[in-house]
Amino acid sequence: MTAGSSAISSWSVGWQFGNGQTVTQSWNTEISTGGAQVTARNVGYNGALGAGASTQFGFLGTWNGANGVPTLTCTAG
């Protein structure tokens, strides 16, 4: 996640898995799931970003058959 021209106080990244994928482990984020929908939100130490600053998160997952690339939706608070 990268802040634009203004500082942000929080962020989230959402996507929908299309091939039965699941998240099994994550770091630098809090993951919530509901069916195929996944949302990654900042944790306490990486939510506030100055203008132009960025942070990263990661996860491990599993899949069945195909492993298509989802479209991400980023939201800053």
C-alpha positions in Angstrom: 0.0 0.0 0.0 1.3 3.4 -0.9 -0.1 6.7 0.3 -0.8 9.3 -2.3 -0.1 13.0 -1.9 -1.6 13.1 1.6 -0.9 11.1 4.7 -3.3 8.3 5.6 -4.3 6.8 9.0 -5.3 3.4 7.9 -5.6 1.1 4.8 -7.3 -2.0 3.5 -6.9 -4.2 0.5 -9.7 -6.4 -0.7 -10.0 -9.1 -3.3 -12.1 -12.1 -4.2 -10.6 -15.5 -4.9 -12.1 -17.3 -7.9 -10.6 -20.8 -7.7 -11.2 -22.0 -4.2 -8.0 -20.4 -2.8 -7.6 -19.8 1.0 -5.2 -17.8 3.1 -3.3 -20.0 5.6 -0.9 -17.5 7.1 -0.2 -13.7 6.9 2.2 -11.1 8.1 2.1 -7.3 8.5 -1.7 -7.4 8.1 -5.0 -8.6 9.7 -6.9 -10.9 7.3 -10.6 -11.4 7.4 -12.5 -13.7 5.0 -16.1 -14.4 4.1 -16.5 -17.1 1.5 -14.3 -16.1 -1.4 -14.0 -12.4 -0.3 -10.7 -11.5 1.5 -9.8 -8.2 3.2 -6.3 -7.4 4.5 -6.2 -4.4 6.9 -3.3 -2.6 8.5 -2.1 -3.6 11.9 -1.2 -1.1 14.6 2.3 -0.4 13.5 1.8 0.1 9.8 -1.5 2.0 9.4 -0.4 5.6 9.5 1.6 6.4 6.4 3.0 9.8 5.5 2.4 11.3 2.0 4.2 9.0 -0.5 5.1 6.4 2.1 4.4 2.7 1.6 4.2 -0.5 3.5 3.9 -4.2 2.5 2.1 -7.3 3.7 2.2 -10.9 2.6 0.3 -14.1 2.9 0.6 -17.8 2.2 -2.3 -19.7 0.8 -3.6 -22.9 -0.8 -5.6 -23.5 -4.0 -7.4 -26.2 -5.9 -6.8 -26.6 -9.7 -6.3 -23.1 -11.2 -4.8 -20.3 -9.3 -6.1 -17.1 -11.0 -4.8 -13.7 -10.1 -7.5 -11.6 -8.3 -8.2 -7.9 -8.9 -7.3 -5.8 -5.8 -9.2 -2.9 -4.4 -7.2 -0.5 -2.1 -8.9 1.8 0.4 -7.1 4.5 2.5 -8.5 6.0 5.6 
